[in-house]
């Protein structure tokens, strides 16, 4: 008899627990025209900073949710309700005309945890990188690569060579290696690479005015048809991305 009472008691506790659990996590499905479909709600991102951000739903940043423009509200996106969801962010720092992707530590804006409530437009706040206490504005943020930007002020198209390789521009597709007059080619190279960089016009090579590069910097050059001249070297820091 005692065992039977204990069984009834545990059964009642289990039913109460399930009821509470489903109250906190409502069923993310609804029936529309007799068809059961996932229930969605709305989210938008309120970016309070000066840096553009892209928001992803996964740590590897393979599944993009949307864009968050600086100092403004993003568009609204359909999203599944969640008790607590991790939003992963990649910020873009504009330095010497080059947009550089930056993923901060998780505790400093790399991930945002927010509930997503159903049947409302959820506002997800993105705090400015400049308000993150552990991000020193004068510390170099990226240590594994450096960037080369070459403005083409000549009348000829060119390709950028390192060693025997023709380099594609950053975020370019295969074949995006020809820089037309008036355009700028932007290239990202691993910090371990110390190539022999040069601009190639048809079969003529023009060496860059320097050949040694340091990680965490942006090197800006100009090609005038005869020489590739260094204009500036800028550290990849938050303070340099504020101009």
VOBA-1610 file (N, C-alpha, C; in pm, whole numbers, padded with zeros to 5 digits, always signed):
BEGIN
Unk+00083-00121+00000Unk+00000+00000+00000Unk+00087+00127+00000Unk+00193+00126+00083Unk+00282+00241+00088Unk+00348+00263-00048Unk+00388+00151-00114Unk+00449+00164-00246Unk+00351+00223-00347Unk+00224+00183-00338Unk+00123+00232-00430Unk+00099+00382-00411Unk+00095+00426-00285Unk+00078+00569-00257Unk+00197+00648-00307Unk+00314+00591-00287Unk+00436+00658-00334Unk+00434+00673-00485Unk+00386+00568-00554Unk+00376+00572-00701Unk+00281+00681-00746Unk+00162+00690-00681Unk+00065+00794-00715Unk+00124+00934-00693Unk+00195+00948-00582Unk+00255+01078-00549Unk+00357+01121-00654Unk+00445+01026-00694Unk+00546+01057-00797Unk+00481+01089-00931Unk+00371+01019-00962Unk+00301+01044-01088Unk+00244+01185-01091Unk+00183+01228-00980Unk+00126+01363-00973Unk+00236+01468-00987Unk+00353+01444-00919Unk+00465+01538-00929Unk+00515+01550-01072Unk+00522+01436-01142Unk+00567+01435-01281Unk+00474+01516-01370Unk+00342+01498-01351Unk+00245+01571-01432Unk+00253+01721-01407Unk+00271+01758-01280Unk+00287+01900-01247Unk+00411+01959-01310Unk+00522+01881-01308Unk+00648+01928-01367Unk+00633+01952-01515Unk+00569+01858-01585Unk+00548+01872-01729Unk+00464+01994-01760Unk+00360+02015-01676Unk+00273+02130-01697Unk+00350+02260-01683Unk+00435+02269-01579Unk+00514+02390-01560Unk+00614+02409-01674Unk+00676+02298-01715Unk+00777+02305-01820Unk+00717+02356-01949Unk+00600+02302-01988Unk+00539+02343-02114Unk+00487+02486-02103Unk+00461+02532-01981Unk+00420+02671-01965Unk+00533+02766-01997Unk+00656+02728-01957Unk+00772+02813-01985Unk+00814+02802-02130Unk+00800+02682-02187Unk+00843+02659-02325Unk+00720+02621-02409Unk+00642+02716-02456Unk+00522+02686-02532Unk+00555+02611-02659Unk+00458+02532-02702Unk+00477+02453-02824Unk+00501+02545-02941Unk+00612+02524-03012Unk+00649+02611-03123Unk+00585+02566-03253Unk+00459+02524-03246Unk+00388+02484-03365Unk+00246+02541-03358Unk+00188+02568-03475Unk+00051+02614-03481Unk-00014+02552-03604Unk-00146+02547-03603Unk-00219+02487-03714Unk-00277+02597-03801Unk-00238+02597-03928Unk-00286+02694-04026Unk-00348+02618-04142Unk-00479+02645-04166Unk-00553+02576-04274Unk-00543+02425-04259Unk-00547+02381-04134Unk-00545+02237-04108Unk-00408+02173-04116Unk-00303+02256-04137Unk-00166+02204-04149Unk-00085+02256-04031Unk-00016+02165-03963Unk+00067+02205-03850Unk+00199+02263-03900Unk+00226+02386-03860Unk+00347+02454-03903Unk+00422+02507-03781Unk+00555+02523-03796Unk+00632+02582-03684Unk+00582+02724-03654Unk+00569+02755-03525Unk+00526+02889-03485Unk+00646+02983-03492Unk+00627+03099-03553Unk+00735+03197-03563Unk+00692+03328-03499Unk+00788+03406-03460Unk+00765+03539-03407Unk+00859+03634-03479Unk+00871+03758-03433Unk+00954+03857-03500Unk+01068+03901-03408Unk+01187+03922-03468Unk+01298+03983-03396Unk+01360+04092-03482Unk+01418+04192-03417Unk+01502+04289-03487Unk+01616+04327-03394Unk+01721+04383-03451Unk+01842+04413-03376Unk+01860+04564-03364Unk+01886+04610-03242Unk+01909+04751-03213Unk+02059+04770-03189Unk+02129+04814-03292Unk+02274+04830-03284Unk+02306+04970-03233Unk+02357+04977-03109Unk+02386+05108-03047Unk+02528+05155-03078Unk+02605+05077-03153Unk+02744+05112-03180Unk+02765+05171-03317Unk+02891+05201-03349Unk+02926+05262-03478Unk+02978+05159-03578Unk+02981+05031-03539Unk+03034+04927-03626Unk+02921+04838-03678Unk+02924+04812-03807Unk+02827+04719-03865Unk+02849+04580-03806Unk+02740+04508-03787Unk+02749+04372-03733Unk+02662+04278-03815Unk+02706+04153-03823Unk+02625+04047-03882Unk+02596+03946-03771Unk+02470+03904-03762Unk+02426+03816-03654Unk+02402+03676-03710Unk+02455+03577-03639Unk+02443+03436-03679Unk+02374+03357-03568Unk+02324+03241-03605Unk+02257+03155-03507Unk+02347+03044-03455Unk+02473+03040-03501Unk+02561+02931-03459Unk+02702+02983-03434Unk+02775+02910-03350Unk+02910+02950-03309Unk+03007+02959-03428Unk+02988+02871-03527Unk+03077+02870-03643Unk+03042+02980-03745Unk+02933+03050-03719Unk+02890+03161-03804Unk+02868+03117-03949Unk+02796+03007-03960Unk+02761+02954-04092Unk+02618+02992-04131Unk+02532+03016-04030Unk+02390+03041-04056Unk+02355+03185-04016Unk+02349+03271-04115Unk+02325+03413-04093Unk+02178+03439-04064Unk+02152+03523-03962Unk+02016+03568-03933Unk+01989+03699-04005Unk+02080+03797-03987Unk+02058+03925-04051Unk+02169+04024-04022Unk+02154+04144-04077Unk+02251+04253-04062Unk+02202+04354-03959Unk+02297+04411-03886Unk+02264+04517-03790Unk+02347+04639-03826Unk+02283+04738-03886Unk+02354+04859-03929Unk+02391+04944-03808Unk+02498+05024-03819Unk+02541+05106-03705Unk+02434+05207-03664Unk+02421+05226-03531Unk+02333+05330-03475Unk+02191+05324-03531Unk+02134+05206-03535Unk+01998+05197-03587Unk+01936+05062-03568Unk+01811+05050-03614Unk+01735+04926-03605Unk+01747+04849-03735Unk+01756+04720-03722Unk+01759+04634-03841Unk+01616+04608-03889Unk+01605+04539-03999Unk+01475+04490-04043Unk+01427+04383-03946Unk+01300+04348-03954Unk+01246+04240-03871Unk+01265+04107-03942Unk+01295+04005-03863Unk+01317+03871-03917Unk+01226+03771-03846Unk+01174+03675-03922Unk+01097+03566-03862Unk+01190+03477-03782Unk+01142+03434-03665Unk+01228+03354-03578Unk+01141+03266-03490Unk+01195+03153-03449Unk+01122+03063-03360Unk+01137+03108-03215Unk+01028+03110-03138Unk+01037+03149-02997Unk+01134+03059-02921Unk+01200+03118-02823Unk+01297+03041-02744Unk+01306+03102-02605Unk+01319+03016-02503Unk+01332+03064-02366Unk+01459+03147-02351Unk+01568+03103-02416Unk+01693+03178-02416Unk+01772+03134-02538Unk+01815+03231-02618Unk+01883+03197-02743Unk+02018+03269-02750Unk+02117+03201-02809Unk+02250+03259-02827Unk+02261+03318-02967Unk+02285+03449-02974Unk+02309+03517-03101Unk+02459+03546-03112Unk+02521+03499-03219Unk+02666+03515-03238Unk+02692+03629-03337Unk+02787+03717-03301Unk+02809+03837-03379Unk+02949+03844-03438Unk+02956+03898-03559Unk+03081+03939-03622Unk+03069+04087-03655Unk+03163+04167-03605Unk+03163+04311-03628Unk+03258+04344-03744Unk+03234+04458-03807Unk+03321+04502-03916Unk+03381+04638-03881Unk+03514+04641-03877Unk+03587+04763-03846Unk+03634+04828-03976Unk+03601+04954-03995Unk+03644+05026-04116Unk+03773+05100-04085Unk+03883+05052-04146Unk+04015+05109-04121Unk+04083+05137-04255Unk+04115+05262-04278Unk+04180+05303-04404Unk+04103+05255-04526Unk+03970+05262-04517Unk+03886+05222-04629Unk+03868+05072-04643Unk+03919+04995-04548Unk+03910+04849-04554Unk+03816+04802-04443Unk+03715+04721-04478Unk+03625+04664-04379Unk+03682+04532-04330Unk+03713+04524-04201Unk+03782+04409-04145Unk+03690+04336-04048Unk+03662+04207-04071Unk+03577+04133-03977Unk+03649+04108-03846Unk+03576+04124-03736Unk+03633+04107-03602Unk+03532+04033-03514Unk+03578+03922-03453Unk+03496+03846-03359Unk+03555+03866-03220Unk+03489+03941-03133Unk+03542+03964-02998Unk+03521+03842-02910Unk+03585+03840-02792Unk+03558+03730-02697Unk+03409+03723-02665Unk+03362+03605-02628Unk+03219+03586-02605Unk+03166+03680-02499Unk+03248+03708-02396Unk+03202+03794-02287Unk+03204+03941-02324Unk+03264+03975-02438Unk+03277+04114-02480Unk+03201+04142-02610Unk+03090+04074-02628Unk+03005+04102-02742Unk+03007+03997-02851Unk+03086+03890-02833Unk+03089+03784-02934Unk+02960+03705-02939Unk+02890+03699-02826Unk+02761+03629-02821Unk+02668+03707-02729Unk+02540+03711-02766Unk+02436+03776-02685Unk+02330+03671-02653Unk+02294+03657-02527Unk+02189+03564-02485Unk+02063+03644-02453Unk+01956+03614-02525Unk+01830+03685-02504Unk+01712+03589-02522Unk+01603+03609-02444Unk+01481+03533-02471Unk+01413+03585-02597Unk+01345+03495-02668Unk+01267+03535-02785Unk+01122+03497-02757Unk+01039+03596-02727Unk+00900+03572-02687Unk+00811+03565-02809Unk+00712+03481-02799Unk+00622+03463-02912Unk+00521+03577-02920Unk+00469+03597-03041Unk+00361+03692-03068Unk+00399+03837-03035Unk+00527+03873-03056Unk+00567+04012-03041Unk+00695+04036-03120Unk+00725+04164-03144Unk+00849+04199-03213Unk+00958+04217-03108Unk+01047+04118-03098Unk+01151+04119-02997Unk+01268+04207-03041Unk+01311+04298-02955Unk+01424+04385-02983Unk+01548+04331-02913Unk+01652+04297-02991Unk+01777+04244-02938Unk+01880+04356-02942Unk+01926+04400-02825Unk+02021+04511-02819Unk+02164+04464-02842Unk+02235+04537-02927Unk+02377+04512-02952Unk+02456+04630-02896Unk+02530+04603-02789Unk+02605+04709-02720Unk+02730+04745-02801Unk+02762+04873-02805Unk+02880+04919-02878Unk+03007+04852-02827Unk+03097+04819-02920Unk+03227+04764-02880Unk+03304+04863-02795Unk+03278+04991-02814Unk+03351+05094-02738Unk+03309+05096-02591Unk+03198+05030-02560Unk+03151+05023-02421Unk+03185+04891-02354Unk+03267+04810-02420Unk+03310+04684-02361Unk+03437+04708-02280Unk+03432+04688-02148Unk+03544+04732-02062Unk+03676+04659-02087Unk+03671+04537-02139Unk+03796+04461-02156Unk+03857+04476-02295Unk+03795+04557-02379Unk+03851+04581-02513Unk+03925+04715-02512Unk+04056+04708-02504Unk+04139+04829-02504Unk+04133+04892-02644Unk+04092+05018-02655Unk+04078+05079-02788Unk+04208+05093-02865Unk+04322+05082-02795Unk+04451+05099-02862Unk+04530+04969-02878Unk+04467+04856-02846Unk+04532+04726-02861Unk+04500+04666-02998Unk+04601+04611-03064Unk+04578+04545-03193Unk+04487+04424-03171Unk+04377+04418-03248Unk+04273+04319-03223Unk+04292+04189-03299Unk+04362+04195-03412Unk+04376+04078-03498Unk+04524+04050-03517Unk+04567+03931-03479Unk+04710+03901-03478Unk+04751+03790-03576Unk+04655+03736-03650Unk+04692+03623-03737Unk+04698+03659-03885Unk+04661+03784-03920Unk+04662+03825-04062Unk+04704+03972-04071Unk+04732+04015-04193Unk+04745+04157-04224Unk+04675+04182-04357Unk+04648+04308-04387Unk+04573+04343-04507Unk+04656+04436-04596Unk+04642+04417-04727Unk+04704+04505-04827Unk+04592+04561-04915Unk+04585+04694-04924Unk+04488+04761-05011Unk+04565+04838-05118Unk+04530+04816-05244Unk+04600+04882-05355Unk+04498+04957-05441Unk+04509+05088-05440Unk+04422+05171-05524Unk+04481+05181-05665Unk+04398+05159-05764Unk+04444+05163-05903Unk+04414+05300-05962Unk+04512+05389-05958Unk+04495+05523-06018Unk+04553+05528-06159Unk+04589+05413-06214Unk+04645+05407-06350Unk+04532+05392-06452Unk+04571+05377-06578Unk+04474+05353-06685Unk+04468+05207-06725Unk+04540+05122-06651Unk+04549+04980-06684Unk+04488+04895-06573Unk+04436+04778-06611Unk+04391+04681-06512Unk+04512+04605-06459Unk+04503+04558-06333Unk+04615+04481-06279Unk+04566+04362-06196Unk+04660+04271-06173Unk+04640+04161-06080Unk+04747+04170-05971Unk+04713+04122-05851Unk+04808+04126-05740Unk+04869+03988-05723Unk+05004+03982-05728Unk+05076+03855-05723Unk+05152+03843-05591Unk+05153+03722-05535Unk+05244+03688-05425Unk+05309+03557-05462Unk+05440+03558-05478Unk+05507+03439-05530Unk+05459+03411-05670Unk+05410+03287-05692Unk+05359+03251-05825Unk+05207+03258-05829Unk+05146+03306-05720Unk+05000+03301-05709Unk+04937+03436-05743Unk+04821+03429-05812Unk+04735+03545-05832Unk+04634+03547-05719Unk+04622+03660-05650Unk+04535+03669-05532Unk+04397+03724-05567Unk+04294+03660-05513Unk+04159+03714-05521Unk+04141+03821-05413Unk+04048+03912-05436Unk+04020+04015-05337Unk+03946+03953-05218Unk+03946+04022-05105Unk+03876+03977-04985Unk+03727+03965-05017Unk+03666+03854-04972Unk+03523+03826-04993Unk+03488+03814-05140Unk+03587+03798-05226Unk+03559+03785-05368Unk+03530+03641-05407Unk+03474+03625-05525Unk+03449+03494-05580Unk+03570+03453-05664Unk+03571+03326-05700Unk+03681+03278-05783Unk+03682+03356-05915Unk+03797+03409-05949Unk+03808+03490-06070Unk+03802+03639-06044Unk+03773+03678-05917Unk+03767+03820-05883Unk+03907+03871-05849Unk+03995+03869-05950Unk+04133+03911-05922Unk+04176+04030-06007Unk+04094+04072-06103Unk+04131+04184-06190Unk+04081+04314-06130Unk+04173+04410-06107Unk+04136+04541-06052Unk+04138+04644-06164Unk+04019+04695-06193Unk+04005+04791-06303Unk+04050+04931-06258Unk+04080+05020-06355Unk+04117+05158-06320Unk+04010+05224-06232Unk+04057+05295-06128Unk+03965+05363-06037Unk+03914+05276-05923Unk+03947+05147-05923Unk+03902+05056-05819Unk+04016+05027-05720Unk+03981+04965-05608Unk+04080+04928-05508Unk+04071+04779-05480Unk+04185+04713-05486Unk+04191+04572-05451Unk+04232+04557-05305Unk+04158+04477-05229Unk+04186+04455-05086Unk+04217+04307-05067Unk+04330+04279-05001Unk+04378+04141-04988Unk+04414+04112-04843Unk+04381+03990-04801Unk+04415+03945-04666Unk+04519+03835-04677Unk+04629+03849-04603Unk+04736+03750-04607Unk+04766+03701-04466Unk+04801+03573-04456Unk+04836+03516-04326Unk+04963+03581-04273Unk+04969+03596-04141Unk+05084+03663-04079Unk+05214+03589-04106Unk+05205+03460-04132Unk+05326+03381-04160Unk+05378+03404-04301Unk+05294+03466-04387Unk+05335+03488-04526Unk+05419+03615-04537Unk+05537+03603-04590Unk+05621+03718-04627Unk+05659+03700-04774Unk+05561+03722-04863Unk+05582+03691-05005Unk+05663+03800-05074Unk+05678+03784-05203Unk+05735+03891-05286Unk+05617+03953-05361Unk+05551+04052-05299Unk+05427+04104-05358Unk+05455+04200-05473Unk+05369+04197-05573Unk+05387+04285-05687Unk+05255+04298-05762Unk+05243+04406-05835Unk+05130+04429-05923Unk+05171+04386-06063Unk+05084+04311-06130Unk+05115+04264-06265Unk+05016+04324-06365Unk+05071+04391-06464Unk+04992+04444-06576Unk+05037+04368-06700Unk+04947+04285-06753Unk+04977+04193-06863Unk+05097+04106-06820Unk+05216+04128-06872Unk+05331+04047-06834Unk+05438+04128-06760Unk+05405+04252-06725Unk+05502+04339-06656Unk+05470+04345-06507Unk+05571+04323-06422Unk+05553+04326-06277Unk+05607+04457-06219Unk+05532+04510-06121Unk+05573+04632-06049Unk+05578+04597-05900Unk+05697+04594-05840Unk+05708+04556-05699Unk+05650+04663-05607Unk+05599+04618-05491Unk+05556+04712-05390Unk+05677+04780-05328Unk+05657+04899-05276Unk+05770+04977-05225Unk+05826+04921-05094Unk+05753+04831-05027Unk+05807+04758-04912Unk+05774+04610-04930Unk+05853+04526-04867Unk+05833+04381-04884Unk+05823+04309-04750Unk+05828+04381-04638Unk+05816+04319-04506Unk+05689+04370-04439Unk+05608+04276-04388Unk+05477+04313-04334Unk+05458+04254-04194Unk+05384+04328-04111Unk+05357+04286-03974Unk+05209+04254-03957Unk+05183+04157-03872Unk+05045+04116-03844Unk+04967+04230-03778Unk+04834+04227-03799Unk+04747+04324-03734Unk+04752+04464-03790Unk+04795+04478-03917Unk+04805+04611-03977Unk+04739+04613-04115Unk+04703+04734-04158Unk+04651+04757-04293Unk+04754+04841-04368Unk+04801+04790-04482Unk+04898+04861-04566Unk+04825+04914-04690Unk+04825+05046-04707Unk+04755+05107-04819Unk+04856+05157-04923Unk+04835+05115-05050Unk+04925+05151-05159Unk+04846+05219-05270Unk+04920+05284-05358Unk+04862+05341-05480Unk+04946+05298-05598Unk+04879+05251-05704Unk+04948+05214-05828Unk+04912+05316-05936Unk+05015+05388-05985Unk+04991+05495-06083Unk+05027+05456-06226Unk+05059+05329-06246Unk+05098+05282-06379Unk+05246+05263-06393Unk+05323+05323-06301Unk+05469+05309-06305Unk+05526+05259-06173Unk+05464+05299-06061Unk+05514+05261-05929Unk+05397+05221-05837Unk+05429+05137-05738Unk+05333+05102-05634Unk+05385+05166-05505Unk+05322+05276-05465Unk+05373+05359-05356Unk+05293+05338-05228Unk+05364+05326-05117Unk+05298+05311-04987Unk+05240+05445-04942Unk+05111+05445-04907Unk+05046+05566-04856Unk+05040+05568-04703Unk+05008+05454-04642Unk+04993+05453-04496Unk+05001+05310-04442Unk+05035+05302-04313Unk+05030+05176-04238Unk+04948+05204-04113Unk+04840+05130-04093Unk+04748+05156-03983Unk+04726+05030-03901Unk+04736+05042-03768Unk+04709+04929-03679Unk+04558+04900-03678Unk+04525+04772-03666Unk+04384+04731-03658Unk+04342+04741-03511Unk+04292+04858-03472Unk+04247+04885-03336Unk+04110+04951-03339Unk+04042+04950-03226Unk+03912+05016-03218Unk+03927+05166-03240Unk+04032+05228-03182Unk+04045+05373-03198Unk+04064+05412-03343Unk+04133+05329-03420Unk+04155+05360-03562Unk+04033+05332-03646Unk+03935+05261-03590Unk+03811+05233-03665Unk+03702+05335-03636Unk+03734+05439-03559Unk+03634+05540-03522Unk+03635+05659-03615Unk+03732+05665-03709Unk+03746+05783-03794Unk+03662+05768-03920
//
